[in-house]
Amino acid sequence: MSVTPEVQNLRFHQIPHPLRPQIHIQVFRDSMSACQHLRDHLLTAPECYAWGIVCPEFHEILDIENDDTRFYYWEEAKRSNGASAQLLYDIYSEAIRLNSADAAILKWIITNSYVTIVLGLDGVVVVINDRLSVVASAYLPGQGDARGVQDSRSLGRKGFPRERPMRNGRPSGRREALAERDRRVMERREENWNLEQKLYYRVFRPAVQYVRRYQRAIPSSAMHSSVVSFETLKTVLPPVTQLKWEDWQNLRRLCGREVIYG
């Protein structure tokens, strides 16, 4: 199978496959897929706040804190077939490339005949559809409600599902307000942290913790292109005692990552 040809306004990027660097894979199959992933991850709270740490340039593109700004950015991306979201797609693609490269060096990779899943030093999980040779998804585990992402695919009114009051066991408006209050309290407490500390403590470490505690009823041997699981990533990660702050810094140097200032 091959990537579906289309008249595209969005300019796509390609990255080396983490296991087969001679093969280059496209970052998302088409404009619609790219825009949906921007919506579900970079434009939806609370995950968008973590992406603002992974990709500081995000703050130069739009006001992450403003719900309406993020919603209208998505609306314009839909209308323009992704062209208006080129800058956001560019920084998303670069984060995907860097984290895939980390995984290639650190061997934080699981794979079967259908998919390859990796974790990088920014806490980004990258899912590759090996049959189509495309990135199928890229997200920050532990930063949002997966069910909210699924619901967003049938979004029919203003607002993103994880930002609206929910019923049937999902977060209520009051619970979400408390979570928002806690986030702001945490930000005030951590206001003296530099960007590198924020990246480790607020993004990378929660991602590793989420991967380690994640459980799924479907065995990893049953994975295929439509059932993507990443719980077996824990089998290729070092012990928690080897992923402390200083260890993470050393791993970044090993992977050629520059020291982050700010």
URDA-V888442 format. One record per residue. N is the residue number from 0. RES is the residue in one small letter. OMEGA is omega in degrees with one decimal (NA if undefined). Layout:
((N;RES;OMEGA) (N;RES;OMEGA))
//
This chain:
((0;m;-179.0) (1;s;178.2) (2;v;-178.2) (3;t;178.7) (4;p;177.3) (5;e;171.3) (6;v;-169.8) (7;q;170.9) (8;n;177.8) (9;l;177.7) (10;r;-173.3) (11;f;174.8) (12;h;173.5) (13;q;178.5) (14;i;176.0) (15;p;174.8) (16;h;-175.6) (17;p;178.0) (18;l;-177.7) (19;r;-171.9) (20;p;177.2) (21;q;178.4) (22;i;177.3) (23;h;-176.8) (24;i;-179.3) (25;q;178.4) (26;v;-178.0) (27;f;-170.3) (28;r;-177.1) (29;d;-176.6) (30;s;-179.4) (31;m;179.1) (32;s;179.3) (33;a;-179.0) (34;c;179.0) (35;q;179.6) (36;h;172.3) (37;l;179.3) (38;r;-172.3) (39;d;-173.3) (40;h;-176.4) (41;l;-175.7) (42;l;-177.9) (43;t;176.2) (44;a;4.9) (45;p;-174.0) (46;e;-177.7) (47;c;-178.9) (48;y;178.4) (49;a;176.8) (50;w;176.4) (51;g;175.1) (52;i;178.9) (53;v;-177.5) (54;c;-177.8) (55;p;179.4) (56;e;179.0) (57;f;-177.2) (58;h;178.7) (59;e;-177.2) (60;i;178.5) (61;l;179.6) (62;d;-176.3) (63;i;-175.6) (64;e;-175.2) (65;n;-177.8) (66;d;-178.2) (67;d;179.5) (68;t;179.9) (69;r;-179.9) (70;f;-178.2) (71;y;174.5) (72;y;177.6) (73;w;179.6) (74;e;179.3) (75;e;177.3) (76;a;177.0) (77;k;-176.5) (78;r;-174.9) (79;s;-177.7) (80;n;176.2) (81;g;-173.9) (82;a;-177.8) (83;s;-179.5) (84;a;-176.4) (85;q;-177.5) (86;l;178.8) (87;l;175.9) (88;y;-179.1) (89;d;-177.6) (90;i;174.6) (91;y;-179.9) (92;s;179.6) (93;e;176.3) (94;a;177.7) (95;i;179.5) (96;r;-177.7) (97;l;-178.5) (98;n;174.2) (99;s;178.0) (100;a;175.0) (101;d;-176.1) (102;a;179.5) (103;a;179.9) (104;i;-174.6) (105;l;-178.0) (106;k;175.3) (107;w;-170.9) (108;i;166.4) (109;i;-175.5) (110;t;167.7) (111;n;-175.7) (112;s;-176.7) (113;y;-173.1) (114;v;169.1) (115;t;-178.6) (116;i;-176.5) (117;v;173.3) (118;l;179.9) (119;g;-173.2) (120;l;170.9) (121;d;-176.7) (122;g;-179.1) (123;v;171.0) (124;v;178.9) (125;v;179.2) (126;v;-177.5) (127;i;172.5) (128;n;-174.2) (129;d;178.4) (130;r;178.8) (131;l;-175.8) (132;s;177.5) (133;v;168.0) (134;v;-178.4) (135;a;179.0) (136;s;173.8) (137;a;-173.2) (138;y;-179.8) (139;l;-179.1) (140;p;179.5) (141;g;-176.4) (142;q;-177.4) (143;g;-178.7) (144;d;-178.0) (145;a;179.7) (146;r;177.5) (147;g;176.9) (148;v;179.4) (149;q;-179.4) (150;d;-175.7) (151;s;-179.9) (152;r;177.8) (153;s;-178.3) (154;l;-178.0) (155;g;178.2) (156;r;-173.2) (157;k;177.6) (158;g;177.4) (159;f;-171.9) (160;p;-176.9) (161;r;179.6) (162;e;-179.0) (163;r;175.1) (164;p;-177.3) (165;m;178.8) (166;r;176.1) (167;n;175.2) (168;g;178.2) (169;r;-176.7) (170;p;175.6) (171;s;177.4) (172;g;-179.6) (173;r;-179.4) (174;r;178.7) (175;e;177.9) (176;a;177.3) (177;l;178.4) (178;a;178.1) (179;e;177.7) (180;r;179.6) (181;d;179.6) (182;r;-178.4) (183;r;175.1) (184;v;179.1) (185;m;-179.7) (186;e;177.6) (187;r;179.4) (188;r;-174.1) (189;e;-173.4) (190;e;178.6) (191;n;176.4) (192;w;171.4) (193;n;-174.7) (194;l;-179.7) (195;e;177.4) (196;q;177.6) (197;k;-178.8) (198;l;-179.0) (199;y;-171.3) (200;y;-175.3) (201;r;-176.9) (202;v;-175.3) (203;f;-176.9) (204;r;175.5) (205;p;178.4) (206;a;179.9) (207;v;179.4) (208;q;-179.8) (209;y;179.4) (210;v;-175.9) (211;r;-177.5) (212;r;-175.9) (213;y;177.6) (214;q;-178.4) (215;r;-178.4) (216;a;-177.7) (217;i;-179.9) (218;p;-178.0) (219;s;179.3) (220;s;-178.9) (221;a;-178.9) (222;m;169.2) (223;h;-168.9) (224;s;-178.7) (225;s;176.2) (226;v;-175.0) (227;v;179.5) (228;s;-178.5) (229;f;-175.4) (230;e;-179.2) (231;t;171.9) (232;l;-178.3) (233;k;-178.6) (234;t;-179.4) (235;v;178.9) (236;l;174.4) (237;p;174.4) (238;p;-179.7) (239;v;-178.9) (240;t;179.1) (241;q;179.4) (242;l;176.3) (243;k;-175.9) (244;w;-177.9) (245;e;178.3) (246;d;-179.6) (247;w;177.6) (248;q;178.9) (249;n;178.3) (250;l;177.6) (251;r;177.3) (252;r;178.1) (253;l;-178.3) (254;c;176.7) (255;g;178.4) (256;r;178.7) (257;e;174.5) (258;v;-178.6) (259;i;175.3) (260;y;177.2) (261;g;NA))
//
